[in-house]
Each structure stands twice: as C-alpha cells, then as structure tokens.
Amino acid sequence: MKTNLKKIKTKKRKITFGMLLIFFLLFSTYSVLAFQKESVTRTTKNVGSYMQKGVFQHKAFFSNVSLYGNVKSMEYYPKDITESIAGVYVYTLTPGEEITGKYKLTIVTTYYTSKGKEKIIFWEEKLVERSGDLENGMIVEAISFDLNEINKRTTEVTEGLGIKRLSRDIKIIVQVSAKGKVNGKEVNEKFEQTINMVIDSGNGLIYFTNEEVKTKKNLVDREVKTNFLSVLGKPTSVSTAKKAFPILALLSALPIFGMVYTAKANGAKDGLEDLKRYIIKGIPNKVDKKITLATEEDLRKTFDLIDKPIMHYQEGDNDVYAIVDDGIVYEYRRDLEES
C-alpha cells in the first residue's frame, strides 16, 4: 500500500513537472514573439500645408529727377538725392480664410557707438507703434521714412549727447500671433520679422535687409495603431503580451527549478554513498537463514562486523542489499523510489 502511494506521488510529480515545463516553454515563446514586434504602429499622412510670408515693398522719392524721375523702386537708393521712402508691409498666412489673430508693428531708431566689437547704445526711440487684428490671415500697413526728418533728429540726438561719432540703426519689427484652421486642422503660429534700414554714409547708399521672409509647414494626420499577437487563436495586444508573458514564464519556471533542486538534493542524500565501493551486483544462493535489517545504519554496522561484500539486486519494487556469512543472509530492503 505504501509503495503504491509513493508510485502515485511520483507519477503526479512527473505530470506536474511536465505541465510546468510546457507552460514555461509556451510563455517563453510568446515573450520572444512579443518583443520582436512593436507595441504600436505610427503612421503619418500629409493632408495639406500653409505658408507665412512677410514682405516690405518700397520706393523712393528723389530731389534730382534728371536720372530716375520723381519716384522709383530700387534695391539701393542714392543717399544724397533721396528725400523720402514710402512702402507697404504685407503679411499673409495662406490659406487664411479661417485665420484670425493679432499683430504689432514697431519702427525703432537706435543711436549707438562702437567699442571694438561691442555696441554701446545711448538712445532708443520708437518712430511708429501700431497694432491690430488679422483679416483673413493678412496684414497691410503703409510705412514711410522722411530722410530730412531722420537726419534732423539724428543731429538733435548727437548734440544732446555730445558725441560726434554716433551711429544709427532703424528697424521695422513685426510680430504676429495667428490662429485658426487650415484644411480642418488647428493652427497656432508665431511670426516675427525684423527689417533693417541701412543708411551707409561711406558708400552713399540707402537699402533694406531681410525685406522678405517665408516659412512653410505641412499639415499631417498621425495615426497610432495597436499591434496584436495571436495567442492560442485569440488576439492579445503586444503591449499586454510584453508585460504578462515574461511574468508567467518566470512564475512557471520557479516551481521547475524548485523541483529539480529538491530532486538533486534528495539524490545526494544516499545513505549508502560511503559503502558504494563495497557493493557488487549479485543474488545470494544457498542461504539457510535470512535476517532482515531495518535501516541503512543496521546494514553499515553488519558490514563493519562481518567485513564481507554487499550484494545488490532488485526484486519487485525493492532495492535489496545483502551480506552473506556462513549460510546466513543479512538483508536490507528499500523502495526503488528512495534509491
């Protein structure tokens, strides 16, 4: 009865071990498959674009009309015959039918002197400061410069500061904040442009820099698609699989390691390990009397007293260890499962 129970327990342990091993391999396989795939797939699609553009268009009025006439638009203006410059600043965000926002336009004159590469500013004043709202994503502002007034003001500032070698910068600064929809997409943009008016006494020229600025942006649709892994015919998100299956593989591996360790530990505890070199294969014959030994220790003591080889054979479900002396066999039996 005891032997049958041990057999049943052993069979159960083997079945359990096999099932745990199958689960471990299964979960490990799915873990590897999960980590070979991205959790999501991101795609982008171009659905349109929009452009911001700021342009300052200008022309000059001359005191000497013999060459250019009274008025002409040029890249460089002769300083000594230019009386004034008039122009129009235009900002557009296109398509701008659904664009609103605000803008600020400022013209600033800065008076300074240079010390090496360092610019030392002595005086700064605003000639113009305007603000307003965008109309269909557009600004139109008229700008004019009276060269006589500019030169007159420069003389006043120079005399007021008492500095003869005083330089001057004139800048048109435009700041725009636009928002709305383009092709059904929300747009929120900042735009800034600084246009420099250069009055070059050395070359005798007047000209502008950074008169035109363009920026273009694309509108895109971004789609995020969750990827799935087929687990026993059922879809499971890759993100979930990456979290769950490594944990399940670990949980199924722990009992396996425990069972292997226990089996090794039990195997190492063979009470007859020290007697192995005295054990031989064989079955006793011509035995007159049999004495049963209850424990491994009894077998060991008998061996020490008689000092004869220990015969080992299997009978049924038992390992049998026997010592024969003068027709008497001293026999110790243990279940095969304990060996």
C-alpha positions as CSV (number, residue, x, y, z in Angstrom):
1,M,0.0,0.0,0.0
2,K,2.8,2.3,1.0
3,T,4.6,1.5,-2.3
4,N,1.6,2.3,-4.4
5,L,1.1,5.6,-2.7
6,K,4.7,6.5,-3.4
7,K,4.2,5.5,-7.0
8,I,1.2,7.7,-7.3
9,K,3.0,10.6,-5.8
10,T,5.9,10.1,-8.1
11,K,3.6,10.0,-11.1
12,K,1.9,13.2,-10.0
13,R,5.2,14.9,-9.6
14,K,6.3,13.9,-13.1
15,I,3.0,15.1,-14.6
16,T,3.2,18.4,-12.7
17,F,6.8,18.8,-13.9
18,G,5.8,18.1,-17.5
19,M,2.9,20.6,-17.4
20,L,5.0,23.3,-15.8
21,L,7.7,22.7,-18.4
22,I,5.2,23.0,-21.2
23,F,3.8,26.3,-19.8
24,F,7.3,27.7,-19.4
25,L,8.2,26.9,-23.0
26,L,4.9,28.3,-24.2
27,F,5.1,31.6,-22.2
28,S,8.8,32.0,-23.2
29,T,7.9,31.6,-26.9
30,Y,5.2,34.2,-26.7
31,S,7.5,36.5,-24.8
32,V,10.1,36.3,-27.6
33,L,7.4,36.8,-30.2
34,A,6.0,39.8,-28.3
35,F,9.4,41.5,-28.0
36,Q,10.1,41.0,-31.7
37,K,7.1,43.3,-32.5
38,E,6.4,47.0,-31.8
39,S,3.6,47.7,-29.4
40,V,2.0,50.2,-31.8
41,T,2.5,51.3,-35.4
42,R,2.6,55.0,-36.1
43,T,1.8,56.4,-39.5
44,T,1.7,60.0,-40.8
45,K,-0.2,61.3,-43.8
46,N,0.3,64.7,-45.4
47,V,-3.1,66.4,-45.7
48,G,-2.0,69.9,-46.7
49,S,0.3,72.8,-46.0
50,Y,0.3,76.5,-45.2
51,M,2.8,79.4,-45.7
52,Q,3.5,82.6,-43.8
53,K,5.1,85.4,-45.7
54,G,6.2,88.9,-44.8
55,V,7.2,91.4,-47.5
56,F,8.2,95.1,-47.4
57,Q,7.8,96.7,-50.8
58,H,9.2,100.2,-51.1
59,K,10.0,103.1,-53.5
60,A,11.9,106.4,-53.1
61,F,11.2,110.0,-53.9
62,F,14.1,111.9,-55.3
63,S,15.2,115.6,-55.3
64,N,17.0,115.2,-58.6
65,V,14.6,113.9,-61.2
66,S,17.0,114.0,-64.2
67,L,18.0,110.3,-64.0
68,Y,15.3,108.3,-62.2
69,G,12.4,110.7,-62.4
70,N,10.5,111.7,-59.3
71,V,9.9,108.2,-57.9
72,K,11.4,104.8,-58.4
73,S,11.6,101.4,-56.6
74,M,15.2,100.1,-56.4
75,E,17.3,97.8,-54.3
76,Y,19.8,100.6,-53.5
77,Y,18.9,104.3,-53.3
78,P,21.4,107.1,-53.7
79,K,21.5,108.7,-50.3
80,D,22.1,112.3,-51.3
81,I,19.2,112.7,-53.7
82,T,16.6,110.6,-51.7
83,E,14.1,112.7,-49.9
84,S,11.8,110.0,-48.6
85,I,10.9,106.4,-48.9
86,A,7.4,105.0,-48.8
87,G,6.3,101.4,-48.8
88,V,3.8,98.8,-47.8
89,Y,4.4,95.9,-45.5
90,V,2.2,92.9,-46.2
91,Y,2.0,89.7,-44.1
92,T,-0.1,86.7,-45.2
93,L,-0.9,83.3,-43.9
94,T,-2.3,81.3,-46.8
95,P,-4.8,79.7,-47.0
96,G,-6.1,82.3,-44.5
97,E,-9.9,82.2,-44.8
98,E,-10.3,80.9,-41.3
99,I,-7.3,82.6,-39.7
100,T,-7.6,85.3,-37.1
101,G,-5.1,86.8,-34.7
102,K,-3.2,90.0,-33.7
103,Y,-0.1,91.8,-34.8
104,K,2.2,94.6,-33.7
105,L,4.4,96.7,-36.0
106,T,7.1,99.0,-34.5
107,I,9.7,101.2,-36.1
108,V,12.6,101.8,-33.7
109,T,15.7,104.1,-34.1
110,T,18.7,103.2,-32.0
111,Y,21.7,105.5,-31.5
112,Y,24.9,103.9,-30.5
113,T,28.7,104.0,-30.8
114,S,31.1,101.0,-31.1
115,K,33.9,100.0,-28.9
116,G,35.7,97.2,-30.6
117,K,33.0,94.6,-31.3
118,E,30.8,95.9,-28.5
119,K,27.8,98.1,-29.4
120,I,27.1,100.8,-26.7
121,I,23.5,102.1,-27.0
122,F,22.9,105.7,-25.8
123,W,19.4,106.4,-27.0
124,E,16.5,104.5,-28.5
125,E,13.1,105.8,-29.6
126,K,10.0,104.5,-31.3
127,L,9.1,106.3,-34.5
128,V,5.9,104.2,-35.1
129,E,4.0,101.7,-33.0
130,R,0.8,100.1,-34.4
131,S,-1.2,97.0,-33.6
132,G,-4.4,95.4,-34.9
133,D,-6.2,92.3,-35.9
134,L,-5.6,89.9,-38.8
135,E,-8.2,89.9,-41.5
136,N,-8.3,86.5,-43.3
137,G,-4.8,85.9,-42.2
138,M,-3.5,89.2,-43.7
139,I,-1.8,92.5,-42.6
140,V,-1.4,95.5,-44.8
141,E,0.5,98.5,-43.3
142,A,1.8,101.7,-45.1
143,I,5.2,102.8,-43.9
144,S,7.1,106.0,-44.8
145,F,10.5,107.5,-43.9
146,D,11.2,111.2,-44.3
147,L,15.0,111.4,-44.7
148,N,15.1,115.1,-43.8
149,E,13.3,114.5,-40.5
150,I,15.5,111.5,-39.7
151,N,18.7,113.5,-40.3
152,K,17.3,116.4,-38.3
153,R,16.5,114.1,-35.4
154,T,20.0,112.5,-35.6
155,T,21.6,115.9,-35.3
156,E,19.5,116.8,-32.3
157,V,20.4,113.5,-30.5
158,T,24.1,113.9,-31.4
159,E,24.2,117.4,-30.0
160,G,22.2,116.3,-27.0
161,L,24.6,113.5,-26.2
162,G,27.7,115.5,-27.1
163,I,29.0,112.6,-29.1
164,K,30.2,113.4,-32.6
165,R,30.8,109.8,-33.9
166,L,27.3,108.5,-33.3
167,S,25.9,105.6,-35.4
168,R,22.2,104.9,-36.1
169,D,20.0,101.8,-36.7
170,I,16.5,102.0,-38.0
171,K,14.5,98.8,-37.7
172,I,11.0,97.7,-38.7
173,I,9.9,95.0,-36.2
174,V,6.8,92.9,-37.0
175,Q,5.3,90.4,-34.5
176,V,2.3,88.3,-35.5
177,S,0.2,85.8,-33.5
178,A,-2.1,83.8,-35.8
179,K,-4.6,81.0,-35.1
180,G,-7.5,79.2,-36.8
181,K,-8.0,76.3,-39.1
182,V,-6.4,75.2,-42.3
183,N,-7.9,72.2,-44.1
184,G,-9.8,71.4,-40.9
185,K,-6.6,71.3,-38.8
186,E,-5.9,73.7,-35.9
187,V,-3.1,76.2,-36.5
188,N,-1.4,78.3,-33.8
189,E,1.6,80.2,-35.1
190,K,4.0,82.9,-34.1
191,F,5.8,85.0,-36.7
192,E,8.5,87.7,-36.3
193,Q,10.4,89.7,-38.8
194,T,13.0,92.4,-38.4
195,I,13.8,94.6,-41.4
196,N,16.8,96.8,-41.2
197,M,17.0,100.2,-43.0
198,V,20.7,100.9,-43.7
199,I,21.9,104.4,-44.4
200,D,25.5,103.9,-45.4
201,S,27.3,107.3,-45.4
202,G,30.5,105.6,-46.6
203,N,29.0,104.3,-49.8
204,G,26.3,106.9,-50.1
205,L,23.6,104.3,-50.3
206,I,20.3,103.5,-48.6
207,Y,19.0,100.0,-48.6
208,F,16.9,97.4,-46.6
209,T,17.8,94.0,-45.4
210,N,15.6,91.0,-44.6
211,E,12.7,92.5,-46.7
212,E,11.1,89.1,-47.3
213,V,10.6,86.1,-45.0
214,K,8.8,82.9,-45.9
215,T,8.0,79.9,-43.7
216,K,6.1,76.8,-44.8
217,K,4.7,74.0,-42.7
218,N,3.0,70.7,-43.6
219,L,-0.2,69.5,-42.1
220,V,-0.2,65.8,-41.2
221,D,-2.6,63.3,-39.8
222,R,-1.0,61.0,-37.3
223,E,-2.4,57.5,-36.7
224,V,-1.4,55.2,-33.9
225,K,-2.5,51.6,-34.4
226,T,-2.2,49.0,-31.6
227,N,-0.5,45.7,-32.7
228,F,-1.8,42.3,-31.6
229,L,-0.3,38.9,-31.1
230,S,-2.3,35.7,-31.7
231,V,-2.3,33.7,-28.5
232,L,-4.0,30.3,-29.0
233,G,-6.1,31.8,-31.7
234,K,-7.1,34.9,-29.6
235,P,-5.8,38.4,-30.3
236,T,-3.8,39.9,-27.4
237,S,-2.2,43.4,-27.6
238,V,1.6,43.3,-27.9
239,S,1.9,45.7,-25.1
240,T,0.0,43.4,-22.7
241,A,1.9,40.4,-24.0
242,K,5.3,42.1,-23.2
243,K,4.2,42.6,-19.6
244,A,2.3,39.4,-19.0
245,F,4.2,36.5,-20.6
246,P,7.6,37.2,-19.1
247,I,6.0,37.2,-15.7
248,L,4.0,34.0,-16.4
249,A,7.2,32.3,-17.8
250,L,9.0,33.3,-14.6
251,L,6.2,32.0,-12.4
252,S,6.1,28.7,-14.2
253,A,10.0,28.4,-14.1
254,L,10.2,28.8,-10.3
255,P,8.5,25.5,-9.4
256,I,10.6,23.7,-12.0
257,F,13.8,25.0,-10.5
258,G,12.5,24.0,-7.1
259,M,11.6,20.5,-8.1
260,V,15.0,20.0,-9.9
261,Y,16.8,21.3,-6.8
262,T,14.8,19.1,-4.5
263,A,15.4,16.0,-6.7
264,K,19.2,16.7,-6.7
265,A,19.2,17.3,-3.0
266,N,17.4,14.1,-2.3
267,G,19.6,12.2,-4.7
268,A,22.7,13.5,-2.9
269,K,21.4,12.1,0.4
270,D,22.0,8.5,-0.4
271,G,22.8,6.9,3.0
272,L,24.9,4.2,1.3
273,E,27.2,6.5,-0.6
274,D,30.1,5.6,1.7
275,L,29.6,1.9,1.0
276,K,29.4,2.0,-2.8
277,R,32.9,0.7,-3.4
278,Y,32.0,-2.4,-1.3
279,I,28.8,-3.1,-3.2
280,I,28.7,-5.7,-6.0
281,K,26.0,-6.9,-8.3
282,G,24.7,-10.3,-7.5
283,I,22.0,-12.5,-5.9
284,P,22.8,-14.7,-2.8
285,N,22.2,-18.5,-3.1
286,K,22.4,-21.5,-0.8
287,V,21.0,-19.4,2.1
288,D,19.9,-21.3,5.2
289,K,18.7,-18.3,7.2
290,K,17.6,-14.7,6.4
291,I,17.9,-11.8,8.9
292,T,16.2,-8.6,7.9
293,L,17.9,-5.3,8.6
294,A,15.6,-2.4,9.3
295,T,17.8,0.6,8.5
296,E,20.8,1.6,6.4
297,E,22.7,2.1,9.7
298,D,22.0,-1.6,10.6
299,L,23.4,-2.6,7.2
300,R,26.5,-0.5,7.8
301,K,27.1,-2.0,11.3
302,T,26.7,-5.5,9.9
303,F,29.2,-4.8,7.2
304,D,31.7,-3.5,9.7
305,L,31.3,-6.6,11.8
306,I,31.3,-9.2,9.1
307,D,33.6,-7.4,6.6
308,K,32.2,-9.1,3.5
309,P,31.0,-7.5,0.2
310,I,27.5,-6.2,0.0
311,M,25.5,-7.8,-2.8
312,H,22.9,-5.6,-4.6
313,Y,20.0,-6.7,-6.8
314,Q,16.4,-5.6,-7.5
315,E,13.3,-7.6,-6.6
316,G,9.9,-6.2,-7.4
317,D,9.7,-2.6,-6.3
318,N,12.7,-3.0,-3.9
319,D,16.4,-2.5,-4.0
320,V,17.9,-5.3,-2.0
321,Y,21.3,-5.1,-0.2
322,A,22.6,-8.4,1.2
323,I,25.6,-9.7,3.1
324,V,26.1,-13.4,3.2
325,D,28.1,-15.1,6.0
326,D,28.1,-18.9,6.7
327,G,24.7,-19.6,5.1
328,I,23.1,-16.6,6.8
329,V,22.0,-13.6,4.7
330,Y,21.6,-10.2,6.3
331,E,19.2,-8.3,4.1
332,Y,18.2,-4.7,3.9
333,R,15.4,-3.6,1.5
334,R,14.3,-0.1,0.4
335,D,11.9,1.1,-2.2
336,L,13.2,1.8,-5.7
337,E,11.8,5.4,-5.4
338,E,14.1,6.1,-2.5
339,S,17.3,5.0,-4.3
